[in-house]
Amino acid sequence: MSARPFQAVNPARGPVIRKTMAILSVSLVAALGCSGAYAADAAPPPIDTGDTAWMLTSTALVLMMTIPGLALFYAGMVRKKNVLATLMQSFALCCIMSIVWMVAGYSLAFTTGTPWIGGFSRVLLNGIGAHIHNGADVGFTLGADSPNATTMTIPESIFMMFQMTFAIITPALISGAYAERMKFSAMCIFSIVWSLVVYAPIAHWVWSPIGWLAGLGTADFAGGTVVHINAGVAGLVCALVLGRRKGYGQDDLSPFNLTYAVIGAALLWVGWFGFNAGSAVGANGRAGMAMAATQIAAAGAGVSWMVAEWLRSGKPTVLGVISGAVGGLVAITPAAGFVLPGSALIIGLITGVVCYWGATSLKHMMGYDDSLDAFGVHGVGGIVGALLTGLLAYGPLSATDANPTGVVGSLHQLLVQSEAVLVTIVWCAFASYIILKVIDLAIGLRVTADQELEGLDMSLHGERINN
């Protein structure tokens, strides 16, 4: 099984799940309103205090990845006149996405519903406190009304919050592609709609007990498809729809303060242990291996990007090594709970070089302006990591009594991973494009030329950095 312990991975069950999928899809409307996290006649499972403590810690670490981690990482790479606006994007999205997830996102992603989308039983977190007594909560059964029900040893409130941090950082990652030119109002609307129309369904497909990609056997430990490919592809679509920044290719668009970017990258690296090791949903051996794989892959990618840049340009740069490390963190995300340290190093070394190519040669060859390389790092790194998971997965790490072989690297698993990658790219690109075009028609996407020239700090927020 995957690190998301409720994810089905047995290929032999594919035909059965597809038949179930067809039947459930016919009754979509009825299913949306009636599925919950608990079975009515099942006793709630007990809490494991060690698991609960680790998941509280992991949740805080992942939140740190967005604020201040990603906020500083992105702000350090834009021009001085856009630093505050870039910080504002991450901070505002943290606030907005928290509410969206609480109101509807969590319910659509993680209640059972159908193989395509969850239900409405947890809208506004309805019923999440039903088992609290004298201040004490209990564990819960995710997908209790499905064939793949999974008993959790943490309260549902913590699981909901952990997943909320993923829903926060994903649209924030997209902002790196449209930095320095999207209207703040358009960004807010796009992020809200995108979270419900793109993120929540794909999270349900991959991580729900009856998600249809989970039924095919997709292995995504912590979000290679759901977070990184999703964000990277959406970022590329944003860059293409918005067009290039004024002066792209002629003016000096170099970063204002790489010190901010280094601090942000360091916070991302540390926070990523919560992202990946926390996806074991417990304090266990798989979390430990995921942490080791995360560190090794990030180091490998940082070195390989640095060396590739050194050989090509004659100088290794600070921006290069931090970008490489982040690329390695991205690529190991789907694989962290499935591979051993040696495989993690292979993933990191390959990803550093490929992401360097994606952020330089590919971008220049295609001519798009992905401002802070959201696609070049997250999209490309996520694809590489998802595919290499299919080749390098070590079965015993994900083996269970129900599936004693676990997920094993093979041609079959590579094909399963390829299908998940392709489906994510197609749905994300299509839906993101439609959302952007509708918003553009309604209120416009891009700031005016004068606003862009003045800088978004002053033109959108009336503030500036004075020193």
WOWO-V406668 format. One record per residue. N is the residue number from 1. RES is the residue in three letters. NEAR is the number of other C-alpha atoms within 12 Angstrom. Layout:
n-><N,N>
res-><RES,RES>
near-><NEAR,NEAR>
This chain:
n-><1,2,3,4,5,6,7,8,9,10,11,12,13,14,15,16,17,18,19,20,21,22,23,24,25,26,27,28,29,30,31,32,33,34,35,36,37,38,39,40,41,42,43,44,45,46,47,48,49,50,51,52,53,54,55,56,57,58,59,60,61,62,63,64,65,66,67,68,69,70,71,72,73,74,75,76,77,78,79,80,81,82,83,84,85,86,87,88,89,90,91,92,93,94,95,96,97,98,99,100,101,102,103,104,105,106,107,108,109,110,111,112,113,114,115,116,117,118,119,120,121,122,123,124,125,126,127,128,129,130,131,132,133,134,135,136,137,138,139,140,141,142,143,144,145,146,147,148,149,150,151,152,153,154,155,156,157,158,159,160,161,162,163,164,165,166,167,168,169,170,171,172,173,174,175,176,177,178,179,180,181,182,183,184,185,186,187,188,189,190,191,192,193,194,195,196,197,198,199,200,201,202,203,204,205,206,207,208,209,210,211,212,213,214,215,216,217,218,219,220,221,222,223,224,225,226,227,228,229,230,231,232,233,234,235,236,237,238,239,240,241,242,243,244,245,246,247,248,249,250,251,252,253,254,255,256,257,258,259,260,261,262,263,264,265,266,267,268,269,270,271,272,273,274,275,276,277,278,279,280,281,282,283,284,285,286,287,288,289,290,291,292,293,294,295,296,297,298,299,300,301,302,303,304,305,306,307,308,309,310,311,312,313,314,315,316,317,318,319,320,321,322,323,324,325,326,327,328,329,330,331,332,333,334,335,336,337,338,339,340,341,342,343,344,345,346,347,348,349,350,351,352,353,354,355,356,357,358,359,360,361,362,363,364,365,366,367,368,369,370,371,372,373,374,375,376,377,378,379,380,381,382,383,384,385,386,387,388,389,390,391,392,393,394,395,396,397,398,399,400,401,402,403,404,405,406,407,408,409,410,411,412,413,414,415,416,417,418,419,420,421,422,423,424,425,426,427,428,429,430,431,432,433,434,435,436,437,438,439,440,441,442,443,444,445,446,447,448,449,450,451,452,453,454,455,456,457,458,459,460,461,462,463,464,465,466,467>
res-><MET,SER,ALA,ARG,PRO,PHE,GLN,ALA,VAL,ASN,PRO,ALA,ARG,GLY,PRO,VAL,ILE,ARG,LYS,THR,MET,ALA,ILE,LEU,SER,VAL,SER,LEU,VAL,ALA,ALA,LEU,GLY,CYS,SER,GLY,ALA,TYR,ALA,ALA,ASP,ALA,ALA,PRO,PRO,PRO,ILE,ASP,THR,GLY,ASP,THR,ALA,TRP,MET,LEU,THR,SER,THR,ALA,LEU,VAL,LEU,MET,MET,THR,ILE,PRO,GLY,LEU,ALA,LEU,PHE,TYR,ALA,GLY,MET,VAL,ARG,LYS,LYS,ASN,VAL,LEU,ALA,THR,LEU,MET,GLN,SER,PHE,ALA,LEU,CYS,CYS,ILE,MET,SER,ILE,VAL,TRP,MET,VAL,ALA,GLY,TYR,SER,LEU,ALA,PHE,THR,THR,GLY,THR,PRO,TRP,ILE,GLY,GLY,PHE,SER,ARG,VAL,LEU,LEU,ASN,GLY,ILE,GLY,ALA,HIS,ILE,HIS,ASN,GLY,ALA,ASP,VAL,GLY,PHE,THR,LEU,GLY,ALA,ASP,SER,PRO,ASN,ALA,THR,THR,MET,THR,ILE,PRO,GLU,SER,ILE,PHE,MET,MET,PHE,GLN,MET,THR,PHE,ALA,ILE,ILE,THR,PRO,ALA,LEU,ILE,SER,GLY,ALA,TYR,ALA,GLU,ARG,MET,LYS,PHE,SER,ALA,MET,CYS,ILE,PHE,SER,ILE,VAL,TRP,SER,LEU,VAL,VAL,TYR,ALA,PRO,ILE,ALA,HIS,TRP,VAL,TRP,SER,PRO,ILE,GLY,TRP,LEU,ALA,GLY,LEU,GLY,THR,ALA,ASP,PHE,ALA,GLY,GLY,THR,VAL,VAL,HIS,ILE,ASN,ALA,GLY,VAL,ALA,GLY,LEU,VAL,CYS,ALA,LEU,VAL,LEU,GLY,ARG,ARG,LYS,GLY,TYR,GLY,GLN,ASP,ASP,LEU,SER,PRO,PHE,ASN,LEU,THR,TYR,ALA,VAL,ILE,GLY,ALA,ALA,LEU,LEU,TRP,VAL,GLY,TRP,PHE,GLY,PHE,ASN,ALA,GLY,SER,ALA,VAL,GLY,ALA,ASN,GLY,ARG,ALA,GLY,MET,ALA,MET,ALA,ALA,THR,GLN,ILE,ALA,ALA,ALA,GLY,ALA,GLY,VAL,SER,TRP,MET,VAL,ALA,GLU,TRP,LEU,ARG,SER,GLY,LYS,PRO,THR,VAL,LEU,GLY,VAL,ILE,SER,GLY,ALA,VAL,GLY,GLY,LEU,VAL,ALA,ILE,THR,PRO,ALA,ALA,GLY,PHE,VAL,LEU,PRO,GLY,SER,ALA,LEU,ILE,ILE,GLY,LEU,ILE,THR,GLY,VAL,VAL,CYS,TYR,TRP,GLY,ALA,THR,SER,LEU,LYS,HIS,MET,MET,GLY,TYR,ASP,ASP,SER,LEU,ASP,ALA,PHE,GLY,VAL,HIS,GLY,VAL,GLY,GLY,ILE,VAL,GLY,ALA,LEU,LEU,THR,GLY,LEU,LEU,ALA,TYR,GLY,PRO,LEU,SER,ALA,THR,ASP,ALA,ASN,PRO,THR,GLY,VAL,VAL,GLY,SER,LEU,HIS,GLN,LEU,LEU,VAL,GLN,SER,GLU,ALA,VAL,LEU,VAL,THR,ILE,VAL,TRP,CYS,ALA,PHE,ALA,SER,TYR,ILE,ILE,LEU,LYS,VAL,ILE,ASP,LEU,ALA,ILE,GLY,LEU,ARG,VAL,THR,ALA,ASP,GLN,GLU,LEU,GLU,GLY,LEU,ASP,MET,SER,LEU,HIS,GLY,GLU,ARG,ILE,ASN,ASN>
near-><41,47,45,45,39,41,43,44,44,34,28,15,22,23,16,19,31,25,17,23,31,18,16,26,24,17,19,23,18,17,28,29,23,25,35,37,46,34,24,16,9,15,15,27,23,21,25,23,20,16,29,31,22,31,40,32,29,38,37,29,32,40,41,35,40,47,36,36,35,48,41,38,43,53,44,37,41,39,34,33,36,39,36,35,41,47,39,34,46,41,32,30,41,36,27,31,41,31,25,34,39,31,25,35,45,49,43,45,50,52,51,48,42,41,43,42,43,47,37,33,31,35,28,21,29,23,20,29,23,24,23,18,9,9,9,16,25,30,34,37,37,39,40,31,27,32,23,29,28,33,32,35,33,36,37,44,33,33,37,37,32,41,45,43,47,50,50,46,49,47,53,53,51,51,53,47,45,48,51,52,47,45,35,33,24,32,43,31,29,41,43,37,30,42,47,35,32,44,52,43,44,46,51,43,43,50,53,48,47,49,45,43,42,44,39,36,42,54,59,59,51,51,53,51,56,52,52,51,50,53,51,48,49,49,50,47,36,48,40,27,31,34,27,29,36,25,17,19,16,10,11,14,24,20,26,25,25,28,20,29,34,33,28,34,42,29,30,42,41,32,36,49,43,42,50,49,45,47,47,45,47,38,28,24,21,34,36,29,35,44,40,31,39,51,40,33,46,46,36,37,43,42,35,36,43,33,24,29,30,19,14,17,14,11,16,22,23,27,35,37,35,42,51,49,48,55,58,55,56,60,60,64,55,53,63,59,52,53,49,34,31,23,34,43,35,33,51,44,38,37,49,48,41,36,49,42,30,36,40,30,19,21,29,18,12,16,20,33,38,43,45,42,46,48,46,50,52,54,48,44,55,53,51,44,56,50,41,44,48,38,31,36,44,33,30,24,35,41,25,21,10,16,24,16,20,32,42,36,32,20,18,23,32,29,24,36,41,31,27,41,43,24,28,41,37,22,28,42,32,23,29,39,30,23,32,39,23,19,29,24,13,14,20,24,29,34,30,21,19,15,25,27,22,24,34,37,33,22,26,30,24,16,19,21,18,10,6>
